[in-house]
Amino acid sequence: MNKQLLTFITKTKMKRYQDSNWIVKLWRRRHYVYIPFKFIIYKLRGGDDFPNNKTLWAVLVGSAQCDMKWTYTIEEVKESIKPKQR
């Protein structure tokens, strides 16, 4: 592979989902379409790794969000877990 092309590919990073424009968000949401099909295939194959269907669905949603580059910064995580002050 061409060295310049390889360095370009490694330096190019996808934006995280929250920072993307609406067209990119719409395109990345295609990963949600696969969830029901993956769920059915997993159940038909007799997968018993998950205690219930809700857990399996949550894992598949998390997998889709990972594919969408849906990530949170440390500040966002701290803000969401900060106890509400009265």
PDB file of N, CA, C and O in Angstrom:
ATOM      1  N   MET A   1       0.846  -1.175   0.000  1.00  0.00           N
ATOM      2  CA  MET A   1       0.000   0.000   0.000  1.00  0.00           C
ATOM      3  C   MET A   1       0.892   1.239   0.000  1.00  0.00           C
ATOM      4  O   MET A   1       1.977   1.239   0.581  1.00  0.00           O
ATOM      5  N   ASN A   2       0.426   2.274  -0.647  1.00  0.00           N
ATOM      6  CA  ASN A   2       1.175   3.511  -0.721  1.00  0.00           C
ATOM      7  C   ASN A   2       1.349   4.107   0.675  1.00  0.00           C
ATOM      8  O   ASN A   2       0.393   4.169   1.448  1.00  0.00           O
ATOM      9  N   LYS A   3       2.563   4.543   0.997  1.00  0.00           N
ATOM     10  CA  LYS A   3       2.856   5.056   2.339  1.00  0.00           C
ATOM     11  C   LYS A   3       2.053   6.315   2.656  1.00  0.00           C
ATOM     12  O   LYS A   3       1.580   6.472   3.781  1.00  0.00           O
ATOM     13  N   GLN A   4       1.891   7.214   1.684  1.00  0.00           N
ATOM     14  CA  GLN A   4       1.121   8.435   1.921  1.00  0.00           C
ATOM     15  C   GLN A   4      -0.341   8.115   2.192  1.00  0.00           C
ATOM     16  O   GLN A   4      -0.957   8.717   3.071  1.00  0.00           O
ATOM     17  N   LEU A   5      -0.895   7.180   1.449  1.00  0.00           N
ATOM     18  CA  LEU A   5      -2.287   6.795   1.651  1.00  0.00           C
ATOM     19  C   LEU A   5      -2.469   6.159   3.021  1.00  0.00           C
ATOM     20  O   LEU A   5      -3.460   6.415   3.704  1.00  0.00           O
ATOM     21  N   LEU A   6      -1.522   5.337   3.415  1.00  0.00           N
ATOM     22  CA  LEU A   6      -1.602   4.679   4.710  1.00  0.00           C
ATOM     23  C   LEU A   6      -1.554   5.691   5.848  1.00  0.00           C
ATOM     24  O   LEU A   6      -2.305   5.561   6.814  1.00  0.00           O
ATOM     25  N   THR A   7      -0.684   6.697   5.754  1.00  0.00           N
ATOM     26  CA  THR A   7      -0.613   7.706   6.804  1.00  0.00           C
ATOM     27  C   THR A   7      -1.883   8.554   6.824  1.00  0.00           C
ATOM     28  O   THR A   7      -2.325   8.975   7.893  1.00  0.00           O
ATOM     29  N   PHE A   8      -2.471   8.809   5.660  1.00  0.00           N
ATOM     30  CA  PHE A   8      -3.721   9.572   5.611  1.00  0.00           C
ATOM     31  C   PHE A   8      -4.841   8.801   6.295  1.00  0.00           C
ATOM     32  O   PHE A   8      -5.626   9.381   7.045  1.00  0.00           O
ATOM     33  N   ILE A   9      -4.920   7.515   6.044  1.00  0.00           N
ATOM     34  CA  ILE A   9      -5.973   6.692   6.633  1.00  0.00           C
ATOM     35  C   ILE A   9      -5.808   6.616   8.144  1.00  0.00           C
ATOM     36  O   ILE A   9      -6.796   6.695   8.874  1.00  0.00           O
ATOM     37  N   THR A  10      -4.589   6.465   8.621  1.00  0.00           N
ATOM     38  CA  THR A  10      -4.385   6.343  10.061  1.00  0.00           C
ATOM     39  C   THR A  10      -4.590   7.672  10.785  1.00  0.00           C
ATOM     40  O   THR A  10      -4.979   7.674  11.953  1.00  0.00           O
ATOM     41  N   LYS A  11      -4.340   8.793  10.127  1.00  0.00           N
ATOM     42  CA  LYS A  11      -4.529  10.094  10.761  1.00  0.00           C
ATOM     43  C   LYS A  11      -5.979  10.560  10.706  1.00  0.00           C
ATOM     44  O   LYS A  11      -6.389  11.401  11.507  1.00  0.00           O
ATOM     45  N   THR A  12      -6.758  10.025   9.772  1.00  0.00           N
ATOM     46  CA  THR A  12      -8.150  10.423   9.647  1.00  0.00           C
ATOM     47  C   THR A  12      -8.969   9.706  10.709  1.00  0.00           C
ATOM     48  O   THR A  12      -8.965   8.478  10.791  1.00  0.00           O
ATOM     49  N   LYS A  13      -9.667  10.487  11.517  1.00  0.00           N
ATOM     50  CA  LYS A  13     -10.502   9.907  12.571  1.00  0.00           C
ATOM     51  C   LYS A  13     -11.945  10.310  12.307  1.00  0.00           C
ATOM     52  O   LYS A  13     -12.227  11.427  11.873  1.00  0.00           O
ATOM     53  N   MET A  14     -12.846   9.387  12.575  1.00  0.00           N
ATOM     54  CA  MET A  14     -14.261   9.710  12.449  1.00  0.00           C
ATOM     55  C   MET A  14     -14.658  10.591  13.626  1.00  0.00           C
ATOM     56  O   MET A  14     -14.192  10.397  14.748  1.00  0.00           O
ATOM     57  N   LYS A  15     -15.521  11.557  13.355  1.00  0.00           N
ATOM     58  CA  LYS A  15     -16.068  12.359  14.445  1.00  0.00           C
ATOM     59  C   LYS A  15     -16.988  11.488  15.276  1.00  0.00           C
ATOM     60  O   LYS A  15     -17.566  10.522  14.777  1.00  0.00           O
ATOM     61  N   ARG A  16     -17.121  11.834  16.543  1.00  0.00           N
ATOM     62  CA  ARG A  16     -18.071  11.099  17.346  1.00  0.00           C
ATOM     63  C   ARG A  16     -19.475  11.493  16.916  1.00  0.00           C
ATOM     64  O   ARG A  16     -19.683  12.563  16.344  1.00  0.00           O
ATOM     65  N   TYR A  17     -20.413  10.639  17.190  1.00  0.00           N
ATOM     66  CA  TYR A  17     -21.783  10.800  16.712  1.00  0.00           C
ATOM     67  C   TYR A  17     -22.374  12.145  17.136  1.00  0.00           C
ATOM     68  O   TYR A  17     -23.007  12.820  16.324  1.00  0.00           O
ATOM     69  N   GLN A  18     -22.178  12.542  18.387  1.00  0.00           N
ATOM     70  CA  GLN A  18     -22.791  13.757  18.897  1.00  0.00           C
ATOM     71  C   GLN A  18     -22.276  15.017  18.206  1.00  0.00           C
ATOM     72  O   GLN A  18     -22.970  16.033  18.182  1.00  0.00           O
ATOM     73  N   ASP A  19     -21.080  14.965  17.650  1.00  0.00           N
ATOM     74  CA  ASP A  19     -20.487  16.137  17.004  1.00  0.00           C
ATOM     75  C   ASP A  19     -20.720  16.170  15.494  1.00  0.00           C
ATOM     76  O   ASP A  19     -20.249  17.088  14.822  1.00  0.00           O
ATOM     77  N   SER A  20     -21.424  15.204  14.959  1.00  0.00           N
ATOM     78  CA  SER A  20     -21.635  15.113  13.517  1.00  0.00           C
ATOM     79  C   SER A  20     -22.850  15.925  13.090  1.00  0.00           C
ATOM     80  O   SER A  20     -23.702  16.271  13.908  1.00  0.00           O
ATOM     81  N   ASN A  21     -22.915  16.225  11.793  1.00  0.00           N
ATOM     82  CA  ASN A  21     -24.089  16.924  11.283  1.00  0.00           C
ATOM     83  C   ASN A  21     -25.226  15.936  11.053  1.00  0.00           C
ATOM     84  O   ASN A  21     -25.033  14.732  11.221  1.00  0.00           O
ATOM     85  N   TRP A  22     -26.404  16.417  10.675  1.00  0.00           N
ATOM     86  CA  TRP A  22     -27.587  15.563  10.627  1.00  0.00           C
ATOM     87  C   TRP A  22     -27.500  14.505   9.540  1.00  0.00           C
ATOM     88  O   TRP A  22     -28.075  13.427   9.689  1.00  0.00           O
ATOM     89  N   ILE A  23     -26.800  14.785   8.459  1.00  0.00           N
ATOM     90  CA  ILE A  23     -26.677  13.789   7.387  1.00  0.00           C
ATOM     91  C   ILE A  23     -25.832  12.612   7.863  1.00  0.00           C
ATOM     92  O   ILE A  23     -26.182  11.455   7.628  1.00  0.00           O
ATOM     93  N   VAL A  24     -24.732  12.907   8.527  1.00  0.00           N
ATOM     94  CA  VAL A  24     -23.870  11.847   9.053  1.00  0.00           C
ATOM     95  C   VAL A  24     -24.613  11.049  10.124  1.00  0.00           C
ATOM     96  O   VAL A  24     -24.515   9.823  10.167  1.00  0.00           O
ATOM     97  N   LYS A  25     -25.354  11.742  10.985  1.00  0.00           N
ATOM     98  CA  LYS A  25     -26.130  11.044  12.016  1.00  0.00           C
ATOM     99  C   LYS A  25     -27.148  10.102  11.388  1.00  0.00           C
ATOM    100  O   LYS A  25     -27.314   8.965  11.832  1.00  0.00           O
ATOM    101  N   LEU A  26     -27.825  10.582  10.354  1.00  0.00           N
ATOM    102  CA  LEU A  26     -28.809   9.747   9.672  1.00  0.00           C
ATOM    103  C   LEU A  26     -28.152   8.515   9.061  1.00  0.00           C
ATOM    104  O   LEU A  26     -28.696   7.414   9.145  1.00  0.00           O
ATOM    105  N   TRP A  27     -26.992   8.695   8.450  1.00  0.00           N
ATOM    106  CA  TRP A  27     -26.282   7.573   7.849  1.00  0.00           C
ATOM    107  C   TRP A  27     -25.830   6.565   8.907  1.00  0.00           C
ATOM    108  O   TRP A  27     -25.923   5.356   8.693  1.00  0.00           O
ATOM    109  N   ARG A  28     -25.348   7.051  10.032  1.00  0.00           N
ATOM    110  CA  ARG A  28     -24.870   6.142  11.072  1.00  0.00           C
ATOM    111  C   ARG A  28     -26.003   5.415  11.784  1.00  0.00           C
ATOM    112  O   ARG A  28     -25.790   4.341  12.348  1.00  0.00           O
ATOM    113  N   ARG A  29     -27.191   5.980  11.766  1.00  0.00           N
ATOM    114  CA  ARG A  29     -28.324   5.309  12.406  1.00  0.00           C
ATOM    115  C   ARG A  29     -28.727   4.026  11.696  1.00  0.00           C
ATOM    116  O   ARG A  29     -29.557   3.276  12.210  1.00  0.00           O
ATOM    117  N   ARG A  30     -28.163   3.760  10.534  1.00  0.00           N
ATOM    118  CA  ARG A  30     -28.469   2.520   9.822  1.00  0.00           C
ATOM    119  C   ARG A  30     -28.109   1.299  10.662  1.00  0.00           C
ATOM    120  O   ARG A  30     -28.649   0.215  10.442  1.00  0.00           O
ATOM    121  N   HIS A  31     -27.207   1.465  11.615  1.00  0.00           N
ATOM    122  CA  HIS A  31     -26.819   0.343  12.467  1.00  0.00           C
ATOM    123  C   HIS A  31     -27.975  -0.105  13.356  1.00  0.00           C
ATOM    124  O   HIS A  31     -28.019  -1.261  13.779  1.00  0.00           O
ATOM    125  N   TYR A  32     -28.916   0.807  13.644  1.00  0.00           N
ATOM    126  CA  TYR A  32     -30.094   0.426  14.425  1.00  0.00           C
ATOM    127  C   TYR A  32     -31.000  -0.534  13.659  1.00  0.00           C
ATOM    128  O   TYR A  32     -31.710  -1.333  14.269  1.00  0.00           O
ATOM    129  N   VAL A  33     -30.981  -0.463  12.348  1.00  0.00           N
ATOM    130  CA  VAL A  33     -31.844  -1.320  11.519  1.00  0.00           C
ATOM    131  C   VAL A  33     -31.472  -2.788  11.692  1.00  0.00           C
ATOM    132  O   VAL A  33     -32.336  -3.658  11.587  1.00  0.00           O
ATOM    133  N   TYR A  34     -30.221  -3.072  11.952  1.00  0.00           N
ATOM    134  CA  TYR A  34     -29.756  -4.460  12.048  1.00  0.00           C
ATOM    135  C   TYR A  34     -30.133  -5.133  13.363  1.00  0.00           C
ATOM    136  O   TYR A  34     -30.081  -6.360  13.456  1.00  0.00           O
ATOM    137  N   ILE A  35     -30.507  -4.366  14.375  1.00  0.00           N
ATOM    138  CA  ILE A  35     -30.739  -4.935  15.710  1.00  0.00           C
ATOM    139  C   ILE A  35     -31.817  -6.021  15.714  1.00  0.00           C
ATOM    140  O   ILE A  35     -31.563  -7.103  16.242  1.00  0.00           O
ATOM    141  N   PRO A  36     -33.014  -5.788  15.149  1.00  0.00           N
ATOM    142  CA  PRO A  36     -34.030  -6.859  15.198  1.00  0.00           C
ATOM    143  C   PRO A  36     -33.585  -8.131  14.482  1.00  0.00           C
ATOM    144  O   PRO A  36     -33.894  -9.235  14.931  1.00  0.00           O
ATOM    145  N   PHE A  37     -32.868  -7.986  13.380  1.00  0.00           N
ATOM    146  CA  PHE A  37     -32.415  -9.158  12.633  1.00  0.00           C
ATOM    147  C   PHE A  37     -31.361  -9.943  13.413  1.00  0.00           C
ATOM    148  O   PHE A  37     -31.390 -11.174  13.453  1.00  0.00           O
ATOM    149  N   LYS A  38     -30.437  -9.219  14.029  1.00  0.00           N
ATOM    150  CA  LYS A  38     -29.437  -9.891  14.865  1.00  0.00           C
ATOM    151  C   LYS A  38     -30.088 -10.589  16.048  1.00  0.00           C
ATOM    152  O   LYS A  38     -29.673 -11.680  16.439  1.00  0.00           O
ATOM    153  N   PHE A  39     -31.112  -9.957  16.618  1.00  0.00           N
ATOM    154  CA  PHE A  39     -31.839 -10.539  17.742  1.00  0.00           C
ATOM    155  C   PHE A  39     -32.507 -11.853  17.337  1.00  0.00           C
ATOM    156  O   PHE A  39     -32.383 -12.861  18.033  1.00  0.00           O
ATOM    157  N   ILE A  40     -33.210 -11.832  16.218  1.00  0.00           N
ATOM    158  CA  ILE A  40     -33.906 -13.039  15.745  1.00  0.00           C
ATOM    159  C   ILE A  40     -32.921 -14.144  15.401  1.00  0.00           C
ATOM    160  O   ILE A  40     -33.143 -15.304  15.749  1.00  0.00           O
ATOM    161  N   ILE A  41     -31.845 -13.799  14.727  1.00  0.00           N
ATOM    162  CA  ILE A  41     -30.838 -14.809  14.362  1.00  0.00           C
ATOM    163  C   ILE A  41     -30.234 -15.421  15.611  1.00  0.00           C
ATOM    164  O   ILE A  41     -30.036 -16.634  15.683  1.00  0.00           O
ATOM    165  N   TYR A  42     -29.941 -14.583  16.595  1.00  0.00           N
ATOM    166  CA  TYR A  42     -29.351 -15.098  17.832  1.00  0.00           C
ATOM    167  C   TYR A  42     -30.307 -16.049  18.534  1.00  0.00           C
ATOM    168  O   TYR A  42     -29.893 -17.097  19.030  1.00  0.00           O
ATOM    169  N   LYS A  43     -31.602 -15.682  18.577  1.00  0.00           N
ATOM    170  CA  LYS A  43     -32.593 -16.535  19.239  1.00  0.00           C
ATOM    171  C   LYS A  43     -32.812 -17.839  18.470  1.00  0.00           C
ATOM    172  O   LYS A  43     -32.983 -18.893  19.083  1.00  0.00           O
ATOM    173  N   LEU A  44     -32.808 -17.782  17.150  1.00  0.00           N
ATOM    174  CA  LEU A  44     -33.001 -18.990  16.350  1.00  0.00           C
ATOM    175  C   LEU A  44     -31.832 -19.960  16.476  1.00  0.00           C
ATOM    176  O   LEU A  44     -32.007 -21.175  16.383  1.00  0.00           O
ATOM    177  N   ARG A  45     -30.661 -19.423  16.683  1.00  0.00           N
ATOM    178  CA  ARG A  45     -29.481 -20.284  16.852  1.00  0.00           C
ATOM    179  C   ARG A  45     -29.403 -20.885  18.249  1.00  0.00           C
ATOM    180  O   ARG A  45     -28.528 -21.707  18.525  1.00  0.00           O
ATOM    181  N   GLY A  46     -30.309 -20.482  19.125  1.00  0.00           N
ATOM    182  CA  GLY A  46     -30.350 -21.068  20.462  1.00  0.00           C
ATOM    183  C   GLY A  46     -29.358 -20.475  21.428  1.00  0.00           C
ATOM    184  O   GLY A  46     -28.855 -21.168  22.313  1.00  0.00           O
ATOM    185  N   GLY A  47     -29.073 -19.200  21.268  1.00  0.00           N
ATOM    186  CA  GLY A  47     -28.132 -18.540  22.174  1.00  0.00           C
ATOM    187  C   GLY A  47     -28.709 -18.394  23.571  1.00  0.00           C
ATOM    188  O   GLY A  47     -29.763 -17.783  23.749  1.00  0.00           O
ATOM    189  N   ASP A  48     -28.030 -18.948  24.558  1.00  0.00           N
ATOM    190  CA  ASP A  48     -28.489 -18.889  25.945  1.00  0.00           C
ATOM    191  C   ASP A  48     -27.508 -18.129  26.832  1.00  0.00           C
ATOM    192  O   ASP A  48     -27.469 -18.351  28.042  1.00  0.00           O
ATOM    193  N   ASP A  49     -26.721 -17.241  26.247  1.00  0.00           N
ATOM    194  CA  ASP A  49     -25.712 -16.522  27.024  1.00  0.00           C
ATOM    195  C   ASP A  49     -26.300 -15.402  27.871  1.00  0.00           C
ATOM    196  O   ASP A  49     -25.672 -14.957  28.831  1.00  0.00           O
ATOM    197  N   PHE A  50     -27.497 -14.944  27.527  1.00  0.00           N
ATOM    198  CA  PHE A  50     -28.099 -13.811  28.225  1.00  0.00           C
ATOM    199  C   PHE A  50     -29.284 -14.291  29.055  1.00  0.00           C
ATOM    200  O   PHE A  50     -30.023 -15.176  28.625  1.00  0.00           O
ATOM    201  N   PRO A  51     -29.470 -13.710  30.250  1.00  0.00           N
ATOM    202  CA  PRO A  51     -30.531 -14.188  31.141  1.00  0.00           C
ATOM    203  C   PRO A  51     -31.940 -13.926  30.609  1.00  0.00           C
ATOM    204  O   PRO A  51     -32.857 -14.704  30.871  1.00  0.00           O
ATOM    205  N   ASN A  52     -32.113 -12.836  29.863  1.00  0.00           N
ATOM    206  CA  ASN A  52     -33.435 -12.554  29.300  1.00  0.00           C
ATOM    207  C   ASN A  52     -33.295 -11.757  28.006  1.00  0.00           C
ATOM    208  O   ASN A  52     -32.198 -11.348  27.626  1.00  0.00           O
ATOM    209  N   ASN A  53     -34.414 -11.548  27.346  1.00  0.00           N
ATOM    210  CA  ASN A  53     -34.399 -10.850  26.059  1.00  0.00           C
ATOM    211  C   ASN A  53     -34.029  -9.380  26.200  1.00  0.00           C
ATOM    212  O   ASN A  53     -33.413  -8.803  25.304  1.00  0.00           O
ATOM    213  N   LYS A  54     -34.404  -8.777  27.318  1.00  0.00           N
ATOM    214  CA  LYS A  54     -34.096  -7.361  27.534  1.00  0.00           C
ATOM    215  C   LYS A  54     -32.582  -7.128  27.588  1.00  0.00           C
ATOM    216  O   LYS A  54     -32.081  -6.140  27.053  1.00  0.00           O
ATOM    217  N   THR A  55     -31.878  -8.023  28.222  1.00  0.00           N
ATOM    218  CA  THR A  55     -30.417  -7.906  28.302  1.00  0.00           C
ATOM    219  C   THR A  55     -29.786  -8.060  26.930  1.00  0.00           C
ATOM    220  O   THR A  55     -28.886  -7.300  26.571  1.00  0.00           O
ATOM    221  N   LEU A  56     -30.250  -9.038  26.159  1.00  0.00           N
ATOM    222  CA  LEU A  56     -29.733  -9.240  24.804  1.00  0.00           C
ATOM    223  C   LEU A  56     -29.976  -8.005  23.956  1.00  0.00           C
ATOM    224  O   LEU A  56     -29.085  -7.563  23.230  1.00  0.00           O
ATOM    225  N   TRP A  57     -31.185  -7.442  24.043  1.00  0.00           N
ATOM    226  CA  TRP A  57     -31.510  -6.252  23.265  1.00  0.00           C
ATOM    227  C   TRP A  57     -30.595  -5.089  23.655  1.00  0.00           C
ATOM    228  O   TRP A  57     -30.129  -4.353  22.785  1.00  0.00           O
ATOM    229  N   ALA A  58     -30.334  -4.917  24.944  1.00  0.00           N
ATOM    230  CA  ALA A  58     -29.460  -3.837  25.412  1.00  0.00           C
ATOM    231  C   ALA A  58     -28.035  -4.008  24.889  1.00  0.00           C
ATOM    232  O   ALA A  58     -27.377  -3.029  24.534  1.00  0.00           O
ATOM    233  N   VAL A  59     -27.567  -5.237  24.843  1.00  0.00           N
ATOM    234  CA  VAL A  59     -26.222  -5.500  24.319  1.00  0.00           C
ATOM    235  C   VAL A  59     -26.162  -5.176  22.824  1.00  0.00           C
ATOM    236  O   VAL A  59     -25.177  -4.607  22.354  1.00  0.00           O
ATOM    237  N   LEU A  60     -27.197  -5.530  22.084  1.00  0.00           N
ATOM    238  CA  LEU A  60     -27.227  -5.237  20.653  1.00  0.00           C
ATOM    239  C   LEU A  60     -27.312  -3.734  20.381  1.00  0.00           C
ATOM    240  O   LEU A  60     -26.701  -3.241  19.433  1.00  0.00           O
ATOM    241  N   VAL A  61     -28.063  -3.010  21.205  1.00  0.00           N
ATOM    242  CA  VAL A  61     -28.131  -1.555  21.062  1.00  0.00           C
ATOM    243  C   VAL A  61     -26.761  -0.944  21.361  1.00  0.00           C
ATOM    244  O   VAL A  61     -26.316  -0.044  20.649  1.00  0.00           O
ATOM    245  N   GLY A  62     -26.096  -1.425  22.402  1.00  0.00           N
ATOM    246  CA  GLY A  62     -24.753  -0.929  22.726  1.00  0.00           C
ATOM    247  C   GLY A  62     -23.758  -1.208  21.622  1.00  0.00           C
ATOM    248  O   GLY A  62     -22.883  -0.389  21.339  1.00  0.00           O
ATOM    249  N   SER A  63     -23.893  -2.364  21.001  1.00  0.00           N
ATOM    250  CA  SER A  63     -23.015  -2.707  19.877  1.00  0.00           C
ATOM    251  C   SER A  63     -23.254  -1.767  18.696  1.00  0.00           C
ATOM    252  O   SER A  63     -22.306  -1.327  18.046  1.00  0.00           O
ATOM    253  N   ALA A  64     -24.517  -1.462  18.424  1.00  0.00           N
ATOM    254  CA  ALA A  64     -24.840  -0.539  17.331  1.00  0.00           C
ATOM    255  C   ALA A  64     -24.313   0.859  17.637  1.00  0.00           C
ATOM    256  O   ALA A  64     -23.794   1.533  16.747  1.00  0.00           O
ATOM    257  N   GLN A  65     -24.440   1.297  18.876  1.00  0.00           N
ATOM    258  CA  GLN A  65     -23.942   2.619  19.237  1.00  0.00           C
ATOM    259  C   GLN A  65     -22.423   2.679  19.153  1.00  0.00           C
ATOM    260  O   GLN A  65     -21.860   3.726  18.835  1.00  0.00           O
ATOM    261  N   CYS A  66     -21.769   1.583  19.430  1.00  0.00           N
ATOM    262  CA  CYS A  66     -20.314   1.528  19.283  1.00  0.00           C
ATOM    263  C   CYS A  66     -19.933   1.661  17.806  1.00  0.00           C
ATOM    264  O   CYS A  66     -18.978   2.361  17.469  1.00  0.00           O
ATOM    265  N   ASP A  67     -20.674   0.993  16.938  1.00  0.00           N
ATOM    266  CA  ASP A  67     -20.421   1.101  15.499  1.00  0.00           C
ATOM    267  C   ASP A  67     -20.685   2.515  14.987  1.00  0.00           C
ATOM    268  O   ASP A  67     -20.073   2.954  14.013  1.00  0.00           O
ATOM    269  N   MET A  68     -21.600   3.224  15.649  1.00  0.00           N
ATOM    270  CA  MET A  68     -21.925   4.595  15.257  1.00  0.00           C
ATOM    271  C   MET A  68     -20.925   5.601  15.818  1.00  0.00           C
ATOM    272  O   MET A  68     -21.032   6.795  15.537  1.00  0.00           O
ATOM    273  N   LYS A  69     -19.963   5.143  16.598  1.00  0.00           N
ATOM    274  CA  LYS A  69     -18.993   6.014  17.291  1.00  0.00           C
ATOM    275  C   LYS A  69     -19.716   6.925  18.276  1.00  0.00           C
ATOM    276  O   LYS A  69     -19.392   8.106  18.402  1.00  0.00           O
ATOM    277  N   TRP A  70     -20.705   6.356  18.973  1.00  0.00           N
ATOM    278  CA  TRP A  70     -21.472   7.082  19.970  1.00  0.00           C
ATOM    279  C   TRP A  70     -20.700   6.989  21.276  1.00  0.00           C
ATOM    280  O   TRP A  70     -20.850   6.022  22.023  1.00  0.00           O
ATOM    281  N   THR A  71     -19.883   7.984  21.549  1.00  0.00           N
ATOM    282  CA  THR A  71     -19.041   7.971  22.739  1.00  0.00           C
ATOM    283  C   THR A  71     -19.311   9.215  23.572  1.00  0.00           C
ATOM    284  O   THR A  71     -19.843  10.210  23.080  1.00  0.00           O
ATOM    285  N   TYR A  72     -18.944   9.140  24.814  1.00  0.00           N
ATOM    286  CA  TYR A  72     -19.121  10.257  25.734  1.00  0.00           C
ATOM    287  C   TYR A  72     -17.761  10.719  26.239  1.00  0.00           C
ATOM    288  O   TYR A  72     -16.840   9.921  26.412  1.00  0.00           O
ATOM    289  N   THR A  73     -17.654  12.019  26.472  1.00  0.00           N
ATOM    290  CA  THR A  73     -16.436  12.548  27.066  1.00  0.00           C
ATOM    291  C   THR A  73     -16.510  12.356  28.576  1.00  0.00           C
ATOM    292  O   THR A  73     -17.576  12.076  29.123  1.00  0.00           O
ATOM    293  N   ILE A  74     -15.383  12.507  29.236  1.00  0.00           N
ATOM    294  CA  ILE A  74     -15.342  12.354  30.688  1.00  0.00           C
ATOM    295  C   ILE A  74     -16.232  13.399  31.358  1.00  0.00           C
ATOM    296  O   ILE A  74     -16.893  13.103  32.353  1.00  0.00           O
ATOM    297  N   GLU A  75     -16.252  14.607  30.824  1.00  0.00           N
ATOM    298  CA  GLU A  75     -17.086  15.657  31.399  1.00  0.00           C
ATOM    299  C   GLU A  75     -18.564  15.297  31.304  1.00  0.00           C
ATOM    300  O   GLU A  75     -19.318  15.548  32.245  1.00  0.00           O
ATOM    301  N   GLU A  76     -18.996  14.708  30.176  1.00  0.00           N
ATOM    302  CA  GLU A  76     -20.403  14.312  30.025  1.00  0.00           C
ATOM    303  C   GLU A  76     -20.780  13.209  31.007  1.00  0.00           C
ATOM    304  O   GLU A  76     -21.883  13.204  31.553  1.00  0.00           O
ATOM    305  N   VAL A  77     -19.862  12.282  31.227  1.00  0.00           N
ATOM    306  CA  VAL A  77     -20.133  11.198  32.168  1.00  0.00           C
ATOM    307  C   VAL A  77     -20.235  11.741  33.584  1.00  0.00           C
ATOM    308  O   VAL A  77     -21.148  11.383  34.328  1.00  0.00           O
ATOM    309  N   LYS A  78     -19.294  12.612  33.958  1.00  0.00           N
ATOM    310  CA  LYS A  78     -19.334  13.201  35.297  1.00  0.00           C
ATOM    311  C   LYS A  78     -20.614  13.994  35.505  1.00  0.00           C
ATOM    312  O   LYS A  78     -21.196  13.956  36.589  1.00  0.00           O
ATOM    313  N   GLU A  79     -21.052  14.702  34.494  1.00  0.00           N
ATOM    314  CA  GLU A  79     -22.280  15.497  34.593  1.00  0.00           C
ATOM    315  C   GLU A  79     -23.502  14.599  34.767  1.00  0.00           C
ATOM    316  O   GLU A  79     -24.421  14.947  35.508  1.00  0.00           O
ATOM    317  N   SER A  80     -23.522  13.473  34.110  1.00  0.00           N
ATOM    318  CA  SER A  80     -24.702  12.599  34.196  1.00  0.00           C
ATOM    319  C   SER A  80     -24.766  11.828  35.510  1.00  0.00           C
ATOM    320  O   SER A  80     -25.855  11.463  35.952  1.00  0.00           O
ATOM    321  N   ILE A  81     -23.608  11.572  36.148  1.00  0.00           N
ATOM    322  CA  ILE A  81     -23.643  10.822  37.398  1.00  0.00           C
ATOM    323  C   ILE A  81     -23.554  11.719  38.630  1.00  0.00           C
ATOM    324  O   ILE A  81     -23.617  11.233  39.759  1.00  0.00           O
ATOM    325  N   LYS A  82     -23.410  13.009  38.418  1.00  0.00           N
ATOM    326  CA  LYS A  82     -23.342  13.954  39.545  1.00  0.00           C
ATOM    327  C   LYS A  82     -24.689  13.930  40.267  1.00  0.00           C
ATOM    328  O   LYS A  82     -25.736  14.049  39.631  1.00  0.00           O
ATOM    329  N   PRO A  83     -24.666  13.777  41.592  1.00  0.00           N
ATOM    330  CA  PRO A  83     -25.936  13.753  42.319  1.00  0.00           C
ATOM    331  C   PRO A  83     -26.647  15.108  42.208  1.00  0.00           C
ATOM    332  O   PRO A  83     -26.020  16.167  42.211  1.00  0.00           O
ATOM    333  N   LYS A  84     -27.968  15.033  42.112  1.00  0.00           N
ATOM    334  CA  LYS A  84     -28.752  16.253  42.002  1.00  0.00           C
ATOM    335  C   LYS A  84     -28.759  16.985  43.331  1.00  0.00           C
ATOM    336  O   LYS A  84     -29.037  16.399  44.377  1.00  0.00           O
ATOM    337  N   GLN A  85     -28.451  18.266  43.276  1.00  0.00           N
ATOM    338  CA  GLN A  85     -28.408  19.063  44.491  1.00  0.00           C
ATOM    339  C   GLN A  85     -29.764  19.700  44.725  1.00  0.00           C
ATOM    340  O   GLN A  85     -30.443  20.104  43.780  1.00  0.00           O
ATOM    341  N   ARG A  86     -30.155  19.787  45.987  1.00  0.00           N
ATOM    342  CA  ARG A  86     -31.462  20.362  46.328  1.00  0.00           C
ATOM    343  C   ARG A  86     -31.362  21.839  46.559  1.00  0.00           C
ATOM    344  O   ARG A  86     -32.366  22.487  46.856  1.00  0.00           O
TER     345      ARG A  86
END
